[in-house]
Amino acid sequence: MALEHADVQRAAHLARLGLTDDEAARYVDDLGRILEMVDMLQGLDTEGVAPLAHPLDVTQRLRADEVTESDQRSCFQRCAPAVENGLYLVPRVVE
């Protein structure tokens, strides 16, 4: 797939990026090389290769799942404009 100047300008517009014509011209080449690499990777045989969540075989240390704060809901809801059955009432946004 050949990438053109108009494609880069459209992607920049959709991403709300302000690109000059010179910047867009550079991105045409850069993005073109990236897409060529993606095409090359698409052609590889990955049959039997297990997907990886992380390239290294490590586990994340997790802290103990313990309550560290007291329940302060009633304190917070005292200053709320509208509360019912422990829930905050808010105006309807979508009809």
PEJOFEN-V209122 format. One line per field, one symbol per residue. burial: I if it has 9 or more other ideal C-beta (glycine too) atoms within 8 Angstrom, else O. A space follows every 10 residues. Layout:
burial: ???
This chain:
burial: OOIOIOIIIO OIOOOOOOIO OOOIIOIIOO IIOOIOOOIO OOOOOOOOOO OOOOOOOOOO OOOOOOOOOO OOOOOOIOOO OOOOOOOOOO OOOOO
